[in-house]
Amino acid sequence: MKKRLSLLALAAVLTGCMSPAPKAPSCWTVALDPVPIFAAATPKFGVTRLSQVTVRAPFDGTRLVVLRHDGSIAFDPFNSFAAQPAALLRGTAQDVLAASGLFRQVLHGTSTAQASLGVEIVVTRLALDCTKKGARKAVVGLTLVMMDGRSVTASCVGEGSAKADDGNFSAAFSSAFTAALAGALSKL
């Protein structure tokens, strides 16, 4: 009996049951960067609906995409977004559009209120850039399309980056996304 209990205890140790649990991955979010954006004195555009925010593959998953120096990418198993990137960026995009001062009002895509314009955002890059040895930064690239009904009235590209050496990926991606979107808006 004692031998059987010893074997069971040994088996439990060997299978990892008695070892500490592996470290849980960190989950990050994206929010409006508190750095002031630009604010127009009077709105340039009327009521606008943020129709959609999409994120291109391979940047559309929850795990952080890491750009490597050899041109390849990796998916970080220890750091991920708290939700699908498009879902995280949608609210932040609405906040940036509203804070820009360019629009009389910015409506959520599901609002039933009447809007004269629509905005679509396609995120073309959302990654942790580790291509330079000893440095890492959050990088965001996007295209903003403004529409009147179904007619495109403007299309602008924006890019942003922020240092992520301190490991605070929420702050870095928030700053990079805000900068990218503000850059596109400044071209309207």
MDAnalysis code that builds the backbone (N, CA, C; Angstrom):
import MDAnalysis as mda
import numpy as np

u = mda.Universe.empty(564, n_residues=188, atom_resindex=np.repeat(np.arange(188), 3), trajectory=True)
u.add_TopologyAttr("name", ["N", "CA", "C"] * 188)
u.add_TopologyAttr("resid", np.arange(1, 189))
u.add_TopologyAttr("resname", ["MET", "LYS", "LYS", "ARG", "LEU", "SER", "LEU", "LEU", "ALA", "LEU", "ALA", "ALA", "VAL", "LEU", "THR", "GLY", "CYS", "MET", "SER", "PRO", "ALA", "PRO", "LYS", "ALA", "PRO", "SER", "CYS", "TRP", "THR", "VAL", "ALA", "LEU", "ASP", "PRO", "VAL", "PRO", "ILE", "PHE", "ALA", "ALA", "ALA", "THR", "PRO", "LYS", "PHE", "GLY", "VAL", "THR", "ARG", "LEU", "SER", "GLN", "VAL", "THR", "VAL", "ARG", "ALA", "PRO", "PHE", "ASP", "GLY", "THR", "ARG", "LEU", "VAL", "VAL", "LEU", "ARG", "HIS", "ASP", "GLY", "SER", "ILE", "ALA", "PHE", "ASP", "PRO", "PHE", "ASN", "SER", "PHE", "ALA", "ALA", "GLN", "PRO", "ALA", "ALA", "LEU", "LEU", "ARG", "GLY", "THR", "ALA", "GLN", "ASP", "VAL", "LEU", "ALA", "ALA", "SER", "GLY", "LEU", "PHE", "ARG", "GLN", "VAL", "LEU", "HIS", "GLY", "THR", "SER", "THR", "ALA", "GLN", "ALA", "SER", "LEU", "GLY", "VAL", "GLU", "ILE", "VAL", "VAL", "THR", "ARG", "LEU", "ALA", "LEU", "ASP", "CYS", "THR", "LYS", "LYS", "GLY", "ALA", "ARG", "LYS", "ALA", "VAL", "VAL", "GLY", "LEU", "THR", "LEU", "VAL", "MET", "MET", "ASP", "GLY", "ARG", "SER", "VAL", "THR", "ALA", "SER", "CYS", "VAL", "GLY", "GLU", "GLY", "SER", "ALA", "LYS", "ALA", "ASP", "ASP", "GLY", "ASN", "PHE", "SER", "ALA", "ALA", "PHE", "SER", "SER", "ALA", "PHE", "THR", "ALA", "ALA", "LEU", "ALA", "GLY", "ALA", "LEU", "SER", "LYS", "LEU"])
u.atoms.positions = np.array([
    [0.829, -1.187, 0.000],
    [0.000, 0.000, 0.000],
    [0.875, 1.254, 0.000],
    [1.916, 1.213, 0.853],
    [2.807, 2.359, 0.954],
    [3.557, 2.567, -0.360],
    [3.934, 1.453, -0.997],
    [4.636, 1.525, -2.264],
    [3.724, 2.125, -3.342],
    [2.456, 1.740, -3.305],
    [1.483, 2.241, -4.285],
    [1.287, 3.756, -4.115],
    [1.201, 4.235, -2.867],
    [1.055, 5.674, -2.609],
    [2.293, 6.431, -3.058],
    [3.465, 5.844, -2.853],
    [4.707, 6.478, -3.288],
    [4.748, 6.604, -4.802],
    [4.295, 5.560, -5.499],
    [4.261, 5.606, -6.952],
    [3.267, 6.661, -7.453],
    [2.117, 6.766, -6.783],
    [1.129, 7.783, -7.163],
    [1.681, 9.193, -6.937],
    [2.376, 9.406, -5.834],
    [2.972, 10.712, -5.545],
    [4.044, 11.041, -6.572],
    [4.870, 10.056, -6.934],
    [5.909, 10.258, -7.943],
    [5.283, 10.580, -9.291],
    [4.221, 9.874, -9.648],
    [3.534, 10.135, -10.914],
    [2.951, 11.547, -10.938],
    [2.395, 11.991, -9.821],
    [1.820, 13.342, -9.749],
    [2.902, 14.394, -9.947],
    [4.071, 14.191, -9.345],
    [5.171, 15.148, -9.492],
    [5.671, 15.153, -10.930],
    [5.828, 13.979, -11.527],
    [6.338, 13.887, -12.886],
    [5.382, 14.474, -13.916],
    [4.091, 14.430, -13.668],
    [3.118, 14.989, -14.618],
    [2.886, 16.475, -14.415],
    [3.508, 17.074, -13.421],
    [3.386, 18.508, -13.216],
    [2.275, 18.912, -12.286],
    [1.596, 17.968, -11.686],
    [0.483, 18.312, -10.810],
    [0.938, 19.037, -9.551],
    [2.138, 18.815, -9.128],
    [2.628, 19.429, -7.896],
    [3.484, 20.664, -8.171],
    [3.727, 20.962, -9.438],
    [4.549, 22.122, -9.764],
    [3.655, 23.359, -9.834],
    [4.265, 24.550, -9.743],
    [3.442, 25.761, -9.803],
    [2.785, 25.904, -11.180],
    [1.649, 26.560, -11.203],
    [0.918, 26.779, -12.458],
    [1.738, 27.685, -13.363],
    [1.665, 27.480, -14.667],
    [2.390, 28.358, -15.586],
    [1.840, 29.781, -15.497],
    [2.695, 30.729, -15.807],
    [2.299, 32.130, -15.754],
    [1.216, 32.396, -16.807],
    [0.145, 33.036, -16.394],
    [-0.946, 33.368, -17.316],
    [-0.484, 34.478, -18.259],
    [-0.930, 34.444, -19.512],
    [-0.548, 35.510, -20.433],
    [-1.132, 36.857, -19.995],
    [-0.438, 37.914, -20.316],
    [-0.922, 39.262, -20.030],
    [-1.864, 39.689, -21.141],
    [-2.969, 40.321, -20.778],
    [-3.945, 40.815, -21.747],
    [-3.890, 42.335, -21.762],
    [-3.826, 42.905, -22.960],
    [-3.665, 44.343, -23.141],
    [-4.876, 44.914, -23.858],
    [-5.073, 46.208, -23.704],
    [-6.194, 46.886, -24.327],
    [-5.699, 48.108, -25.088],
    [-6.596, 48.799, -25.743],
    [-6.269, 50.026, -26.477],
    [-7.314, 51.060, -26.098],
    [-6.859, 52.259, -25.777],
    [-7.761, 53.343, -25.382],
    [-7.258, 54.654, -25.984],
    [-8.071, 55.673, -25.902],
    [-7.679, 56.994, -26.380],
    [-6.444, 57.433, -25.616],
    [-5.395, 57.768, -26.346],
    [-4.170, 58.246, -25.717],
    [-4.450, 59.614, -25.117],
    [-4.072, 59.832, -23.869],
    [-4.388, 61.116, -23.242],
    [-3.638, 62.306, -23.837],
    [-2.677, 62.064, -24.698],
    [-1.975, 63.173, -25.346],
    [-2.983, 63.954, -26.184],
    [-2.993, 65.281, -26.074],
    [-3.981, 66.051, -26.830],
    [-3.882, 65.780, -28.326],
    [-5.051, 65.621, -28.939],
    [-5.089, 65.465, -30.391],
    [-5.181, 66.894, -30.919],
    [-5.703, 67.122, -32.056],
    [-5.939, 68.477, -32.523],
    [-7.431, 68.727, -32.430],
    [-7.804, 69.948, -32.251],
    [-9.229, 70.270, -32.161],
    [-9.514, 71.466, -33.048],
    [-10.403, 71.270, -33.995],
    [-10.805, 72.357, -34.879],
    [-11.682, 73.329, -34.100],
    [-11.590, 74.605, -34.434],
    [-12.396, 75.620, -33.759],
    [-13.877, 75.370, -34.008],
    [-14.205, 75.072, -35.234],
    [-15.581, 74.711, -35.571],
    [-15.532, 73.414, -36.371],
    [-16.516, 72.550, -36.184],
    [-16.512, 71.276, -36.916],
    [-16.516, 71.493, -38.434],
    [-15.699, 70.738, -39.107],
    [-15.593, 70.805, -40.563],
    [-16.660, 69.929, -41.228],
    [-17.089, 68.886, -40.498],
    [-18.049, 67.922, -41.033],
    [-19.232, 67.808, -40.087],
    [-20.354, 67.336, -40.626],
    [-21.563, 67.178, -39.831],
    [-21.555, 65.905, -38.996],
    [-22.753, 65.426, -38.715],
    [-22.912, 64.205, -37.928],
    [-22.379, 63.037, -38.757],
    [-21.514, 62.248, -38.149],
    [-20.819, 61.170, -38.845],
    [-20.977, 59.867, -38.079],
    [-21.161, 58.790, -38.833],
    [-21.279, 57.460, -38.231],
    [-19.972, 56.699, -38.467],
    [-19.432, 56.123, -37.417],
    [-18.290, 55.222, -37.559],
    [-18.866, 53.877, -37.983],
    [-18.870, 53.620, -39.279],
    [-19.536, 52.439, -39.826],
    [-18.855, 51.140, -39.427],
    [-17.542, 51.094, -39.626],
    [-16.843, 49.863, -39.276],
    [-15.356, 50.089, -39.082],
    [-14.777, 49.214, -38.300],
    [-13.326, 49.140, -38.118],
    [-12.961, 47.688, -38.378],
    [-12.093, 47.474, -39.348],
    [-11.626, 46.123, -39.633],
    [-10.114, 46.084, -39.495],
    [-9.614, 44.909, -39.175],
    [-8.172, 44.704, -39.022],
    [-7.780, 43.578, -39.977],
    [-6.801, 43.862, -40.826],
    [-6.344, 42.871, -41.794],
    [-5.570, 41.743, -41.117],
    [-5.667, 40.565, -41.719],
    [-4.858, 39.427, -41.290],
    [-3.399, 39.718, -41.645],
    [-2.454, 39.284, -40.894],
    [-2.498, 38.407, -39.731],
    [-2.625, 39.167, -38.407],
    [-2.949, 40.461, -38.483],
    [-2.987, 41.306, -37.293],
    [-4.328, 41.251, -36.571],
    [-5.272, 40.456, -37.055],
    [-6.627, 40.449, -36.532],
    [-6.870, 39.468, -35.394],
    [-5.869, 38.741, -34.959],
    [-6.023, 37.803, -33.844],
    [-5.715, 38.455, -32.511],
    [-6.007, 37.746, -31.439],
    [-5.786, 38.339, -30.116],
    [-4.316, 38.322, -29.688],
    [-3.543, 37.333, -30.137],
    [-2.133, 37.314, -29.740],
    [-1.370, 38.421, -30.455],
    [-0.447, 39.079, -29.749],
    [0.331, 40.151, -30.355],
    [1.192, 39.598, -31.480],
    [1.199, 40.303, -32.596],
    [2.060, 39.962, -33.712],
    [3.396, 40.653, -33.488],
    [4.481, 39.894, -33.603],
    [5.828, 40.426, -33.410],
    [6.547, 40.389, -34.754],
    [7.008, 41.548, -35.202],
    [7.790, 41.639, -36.434],
    [9.247, 41.395, -36.071],
    [9.869, 40.412, -36.717],
    [11.257, 40.046, -36.417],
    [12.219, 40.700, -37.403],
    [13.490, 40.763, -37.012],
    [14.514, 41.407, -37.840],
    [14.751, 40.685, -39.167],
    [14.432, 39.399, -39.243],
    [14.650, 38.651, -40.489],
    [13.458, 38.739, -41.444],
    [12.469, 39.534, -41.118],
    [11.308, 39.703, -41.976],
    [10.142, 38.781, -41.650],
    [10.352, 37.829, -40.749],
    [9.274, 36.919, -40.370],
    [8.456, 37.536, -39.234],
    [7.335, 36.894, -38.928],
    [6.532, 37.329, -37.802],
    [6.378, 36.172, -36.826],
    [6.040, 36.519, -35.601],
    [5.752, 35.525, -34.568],
    [4.510, 35.991, -33.827],
    [3.860, 35.058, -33.161],
    [2.699, 35.374, -32.344],
    [3.107, 35.144, -30.897],
    [3.096, 36.206, -30.102],
    [3.559, 36.167, -28.719],
    [2.621, 35.318, -27.862],
    [3.121, 34.214, -27.285],
    [2.242, 33.372, -26.468],
    [1.970, 33.947, -25.079],
    [2.726, 34.974, -24.675],
    [2.592, 35.523, -23.329],
    [1.892, 36.874, -23.281],
    [1.621, 37.466, -24.445],
    [0.964, 38.769, -24.506],
    [-0.104, 38.743, -25.584],
    [-1.296, 39.167, -25.211],
    [-2.398, 39.188, -26.164],
    [-3.289, 40.395, -25.890],
    [-4.135, 40.698, -26.858],
    [-5.132, 41.735, -26.656],
    [-6.276, 41.136, -25.844],
    [-6.947, 41.963, -25.079],
    [-8.036, 41.508, -24.201],
    [-9.270, 41.074, -24.993],
    [-9.346, 41.440, -26.257],
    [-10.457, 41.056, -27.147],
    [-9.929, 41.132, -28.577],
    [-10.769, 40.769, -29.525],
    [-10.358, 40.886, -30.927],
    [-9.974, 42.342, -31.187],
    [-8.875, 42.596, -31.900],
    [-8.420, 43.974, -32.124],
    [-9.482, 44.904, -32.709],
    [-10.270, 44.436, -33.661],
    [-11.298, 45.312, -34.249],
    [-12.285, 45.787, -33.189],
    [-12.644, 44.906, -32.268],
    [-13.579, 45.287, -31.195],
    [-12.935, 46.308, -30.256],
    [-11.659, 46.127, -29.933],
    [-10.970, 47.079, -29.059],
    [-10.808, 48.439, -29.724],
    [-10.477, 48.424, -31.001],
    [-10.172, 49.666, -31.702],
    [-11.410, 50.481, -32.043],
    [-12.560, 49.834, -32.153],
    [-13.794, 50.529, -32.545],
    [-14.129, 51.660, -31.564],
    [-14.140, 51.374, -30.288],
    [-14.454, 52.402, -29.292],
    [-13.404, 53.498, -29.253],
    [-12.149, 53.105, -29.347],
    [-11.065, 54.090, -29.350],
    [-11.142, 54.975, -30.582],
    [-11.456, 54.370, -31.724],
    [-11.592, 55.157, -32.955],
    [-12.706, 56.194, -32.815],
    [-13.823, 55.794, -32.233],
    [-14.923, 56.742, -32.027],
    [-14.474, 57.880, -31.108],
    [-13.722, 57.555, -30.058],
    [-13.222, 58.584, -29.145],
    [-12.270, 59.547, -29.852],
    [-11.380, 59.012, -30.702],
    [-10.430, 59.867, -31.431],
    [-11.174, 60.764, -32.416],
    [-12.131, 60.202, -33.149],
    [-12.907, 61.015, -34.090],
    [-13.628, 62.149, -33.366],
    [-14.237, 61.841, -32.230],
    [-14.961, 62.865, -31.469],
    [-13.994, 63.908, -30.901],
    [-12.845, 63.478, -30.404],
    [-11.876, 64.413, -29.807],
    [-11.189, 65.291, -30.838],
    [-11.230, 64.882, -32.104],
    [-10.556, 65.662, -33.143],
    [-11.201, 67.022, -33.352],
    [-12.487, 67.160, -33.049],
    [-13.184, 68.420, -33.273],
    [-13.598, 68.624, -34.722],
    [-13.313, 67.665, -35.590],
    [-13.649, 67.792, -37.007],
    [-15.118, 67.516, -37.305],
    [-15.786, 66.802, -36.401],
    [-17.152, 66.355, -36.656],
    [-18.112, 66.975, -35.640],
    [-19.300, 67.342, -36.125],
    [-20.302, 67.898, -35.213],
    [-20.673, 66.872, -34.150],
    [-20.777, 65.608, -34.571],
    [-21.034, 64.515, -33.643],
    [-20.611, 63.217, -34.321],
    [-20.145, 62.258, -33.515],
    [-19.737, 60.956, -34.042],
    [-20.637, 59.897, -33.424],
    [-21.330, 59.159, -34.288],
    [-22.247, 58.116, -33.846],
    [-21.602, 56.749, -33.956],
    [-21.986, 55.853, -33.060],
    [-21.560, 54.455, -33.129],
    [-22.238, 53.808, -34.328],
    [-21.631, 52.791, -34.879],
    [-22.165, 52.118, -36.058],
    [-23.557, 51.548, -35.896],
    [-23.964, 51.221, -34.680],
    [-25.292, 50.636, -34.458],
    [-26.354, 51.668, -34.114],
    [-25.979, 52.927, -34.070],
    [-26.943, 53.976, -33.754],
    [-27.987, 54.082, -34.871],
    [-29.224, 54.327, -34.492],
    [-30.286, 54.498, -35.478],
    [-30.485, 55.969, -35.847],
    [-29.706, 56.864, -35.264],
    [-29.807, 58.292, -35.574],
    [-29.312, 58.562, -36.992],
    [-29.822, 59.612, -37.584],
    [-29.463, 60.010, -38.951],
    [-28.049, 60.606, -38.950],
    [-27.225, 60.185, -39.898],
    [-25.876, 60.731, -40.064],
    [-25.689, 61.120, -41.520],
    [-25.016, 62.250, -41.734],
    [-24.795, 62.703, -43.109],
    [-23.582, 62.029, -43.743],
    [-22.636, 61.585, -42.938],
    [-21.416, 60.957, -43.444],
    [-21.147, 59.646, -42.718],
    [-20.314, 58.839, -43.331],
    [-19.874, 57.602, -42.700],
    [-18.361, 57.497, -42.791],
    [-17.769, 56.817, -41.814],
    [-16.324, 56.600, -41.797],
    [-16.065, 55.111, -41.633],
    [-15.168, 54.591, -42.461],
    [-14.683, 53.220, -42.322],
    [-13.182, 53.274, -42.093],
    [-12.696, 52.411, -41.220],
    [-11.267, 52.353, -40.920],
    [-10.790, 50.927, -41.147],
    [-9.724, 50.798, -41.923],
    [-9.083, 49.501, -42.144],
    [-7.681, 49.586, -41.550],
    [-7.428, 48.762, -40.530],
    [-6.108, 48.728, -39.901],
    [-5.259, 47.742, -40.700],
    [-4.198, 48.258, -41.302],
    [-3.346, 47.454, -42.167],
    [-2.130, 46.880, -41.445],
    [-1.817, 47.438, -40.282],
    [-0.685, 46.949, -39.492],
    [-0.968, 47.243, -38.020],
    [-0.778, 46.238, -37.190],
    [-0.965, 46.354, -35.739],
    [-0.017, 45.333, -35.120],
    [1.193, 45.785, -34.823],
    [2.223, 44.818, -34.428],
    [3.233, 45.428, -33.474],
    [3.975, 44.548, -32.855],
    [5.108, 44.914, -32.020],
    [6.343, 44.770, -32.898],
    [6.982, 45.881, -33.211],
    [8.127, 45.891, -34.113],
    [9.407, 45.648, -33.325],
    [10.002, 44.486, -33.553],
    [11.270, 44.120, -32.907],
    [12.347, 43.902, -33.961],
    [12.264, 44.650, -35.056],
    [13.204, 44.468, -36.152],
    [14.579, 45.048, -35.845],
    [14.656, 46.012, -34.924],
    [15.947, 46.593, -34.542],
    [16.372, 46.011, -33.211],
    [17.574, 45.515, -33.150],
    [18.095, 44.857, -31.963],
    [18.023, 45.791, -30.749],
    [17.473, 45.283, -29.653],
    [17.401, 46.020, -28.402],
    [16.294, 47.050, -28.324],
    [15.436, 47.111, -29.322],
    [14.341, 48.092, -29.298],
    [13.048, 47.417, -29.738],
    [11.969, 47.821, -29.110],
    [10.657, 47.345, -29.545],
    [9.680, 48.502, -29.462],
    [8.791, 48.533, -30.460],
    [7.792, 49.599, -30.495],
    [6.503, 49.058, -31.082],
    [5.412, 49.650, -30.665],
    [4.103, 49.339, -31.221],
    [3.965, 50.144, -32.503],
    [3.525, 49.483, -33.571],
    [3.338, 50.169, -34.846],
    [1.920, 49.922, -35.349],
    [1.319, 50.977, -35.888],
    [-0.043, 50.907, -36.417],
    [-0.069, 51.639, -37.751],
    [-0.685, 51.001, -38.722],
    [-0.945, 51.627, -40.015],
    [-2.420, 51.462, -40.319],
    [-3.032, 52.481, -40.921],
    [-4.466, 52.393, -41.210],
    [-4.855, 53.266, -42.388],
    [-6.007, 52.947, -42.936],
    [-6.622, 53.748, -43.986],
    [-8.003, 54.163, -43.496],
    [-8.291, 55.444, -43.602],
    [-9.594, 55.986, -43.222],
    [-10.320, 56.375, -44.506],
    [-11.541, 55.908, -44.650],
    [-12.356, 56.239, -45.820],
    [-13.608, 56.960, -45.330],
    [-13.862, 58.156, -45.892],
    [-15.065, 58.898, -45.548],
    [-16.026, 58.807, -46.723],
    [-17.311, 58.591, -46.393],
    [-18.323, 58.396, -47.427],
    [-19.528, 59.299, -47.193],
    [-20.117, 59.715, -48.290],
    [-21.403, 60.399, -48.276],
    [-22.359, 59.427, -48.938],
    [-23.179, 58.761, -48.131],
    [-23.994, 57.663, -48.656],
    [-23.063, 56.513, -48.997],
    [-23.054, 56.144, -50.275],
    [-22.152, 55.075, -50.721],
    [-21.017, 55.613, -51.584],
    [-20.921, 56.915, -51.684],
    [-19.861, 57.545, -52.476],
    [-18.685, 57.928, -51.583],
    [-17.497, 57.548, -51.993],
    [-16.289, 57.889, -51.243],
    [-15.958, 59.353, -51.490],
    [-15.813, 60.111, -50.405],
    [-15.462, 61.529, -50.525],
    [-14.000, 61.791, -50.189],
    [-13.389, 60.899, -49.404],
    [-11.976, 61.057, -49.048],
    [-11.415, 59.731, -48.574],
    [-10.128, 59.551, -48.811],
    [-9.417, 58.377, -48.323],
    [-8.029, 58.826, -47.889],
    [-7.679, 58.573, -46.635],
    [-6.412, 59.037, -46.081],
    [-5.713, 57.893, -45.353],
    [-4.402, 57.931, -45.366],
    [-3.589, 56.922, -44.699],
    [-2.913, 57.565, -43.494],
    [-2.789, 56.819, -42.416],
    [-2.091, 57.291, -41.228],
    [-1.220, 56.195, -40.644],
    [-0.117, 56.597, -40.049],
    [0.789, 55.661, -39.383],
    [1.187, 56.241, -38.038],
    [1.395, 55.344, -37.093],
    [1.835, 55.771, -35.773],
    [2.703, 54.709, -35.136],
    [3.577, 55.151, -34.268],
    [4.416, 54.206, -33.520],
    [4.693, 54.788, -32.143],
    [5.002, 53.911, -31.216],
    [5.309, 54.337, -29.851],
    [6.248, 53.317, -29.229],
    [7.193, 53.795, -28.448],
    [8.128, 52.903, -27.774],
    [7.386, 51.966, -26.832],
    [7.824, 50.716, -26.809],
    [7.217, 49.720, -25.932],
    [8.287, 49.009, -25.108],
    [9.430, 49.653, -24.950],
    [10.543, 49.041, -24.214],
    [10.203, 48.767, -22.758],
    [9.276, 49.542, -22.182],
    [8.911, 49.346, -20.775],
    [7.937, 48.192, -20.566],
    [7.444, 47.595, -21.659],
    [6.532, 46.455, -21.546],
    [5.078, 46.820, -21.334],
    [4.744, 48.112, -21.314],
    [3.354, 48.533, -21.166],
    [2.733, 48.627, -22.562],
    [2.244, 47.485, -23.050],
    [1.735, 47.428, -24.410],
    [0.413, 48.161, -24.567],
    [-0.374, 48.281, -23.516],
    [-1.624, 49.058, -23.606],
    [-1.302, 50.507, -23.937],
    [-0.358, 51.092, -23.221],
    [0.017, 52.486, -23.459],
    [0.641, 52.658, -24.841],
    [1.497, 51.727, -25.230],
    [2.187, 51.846, -26.520],
    [1.204, 51.733, -27.689],
    [0.317, 50.731, -27.658],
    [-0.637, 50.579, -28.755],
    [-1.682, 51.690, -28.750],
    [-2.056, 52.188, -27.578],
    [-2.994, 53.315, -27.507],
    [-2.392, 54.547, -28.168],
    [-1.137, 54.823, -27.846],
    [-0.449, 55.984, -28.420],
    [-0.253, 55.824, -29.926],
    [0.150, 54.629, -30.359],
    [0.395, 54.403, -31.792],
    [-0.899, 54.495, -32.596],
    [-1.981, 53.909, -32.083],
    [-3.257, 53.960, -32.807],
    [-3.798, 55.389, -32.855],
    [-3.738, 56.095, -31.732],
    [-4.200, 57.486, -31.703],
    [-3.416, 58.336, -32.690],
    [-2.093, 58.145, -32.733],
    [-1.245, 58.916, -33.665],
    [-1.572, 58.582, -35.123],
    [-1.789, 57.299, -35.404],
    [-2.114, 56.893, -36.779],
    [-3.440, 57.499, -37.232],
    [-4.443, 57.418, -36.383],
    [-5.764, 57.935, -36.733],
    [-5.744, 59.470, -36.813],
    [-5.061, 60.119, -35.892],
    [-4.936, 61.583, -35.937],
    [-4.201, 62.012, -37.191],
    [-3.181, 61.245, -37.597],
    [-2.452, 61.545, -38.826],
    [-3.337, 61.464, -40.054],
    [-4.180, 60.440, -40.110],
    [-5.115, 60.316, -41.240],
    [-6.136, 61.453, -41.220],
    [-6.657, 61.770, -40.049],
    [-7.656, 62.838, -39.932],
    [-7.082, 64.199, -40.338],
    [-5.819, 64.423, -40.056],
    [-5.197, 65.716, -40.388],
    [-5.116, 65.939, -41.897],
    [-5.290, 64.873, -42.675],
    [-5.240, 64.981, -44.138],
    [-6.606, 65.224, -44.765],
    [-7.662, 65.219, -43.954],
    [-9.011, 65.456, -44.492],
    [-9.196, 66.914, -44.860],
])
